[in-house]
């Protein structure tokens, strides 16, 4: 994917801080895109913020950023586990991450509605 090529390029350009840059850029741009989704409700008088191209642009950028973040975070987790000679714990890390994600979303859903 294009985001994988970008992440790989960033890590090669900045070998010491490439992952951190990818996480930072992906998190910041993704958060900005997420927050800008609310512009259609705030600026209802501005036609551009309620248009389909605006929505698609934000969705594409958000998807690009999240596809950057998750593989890099998995790589950081795996490196951390290797550093402590416990790479076999990676499966448990992913399992408990998925469980916590599910529990959090089930708890937050009714609160948001």
Secondary structure, DSSP 8 states (H G I E B T S, - for coil): -HHHHHHHHHHHHSTTTHHHHHHHHHHHHHHHHHHHTTHHHH-TT-GGGGSHHHHHHHHHHHHHHHHHHHHHHHHHHHHHHHHTT-GGGHHHHHHHHHHHHHHHHHHHHHHH-
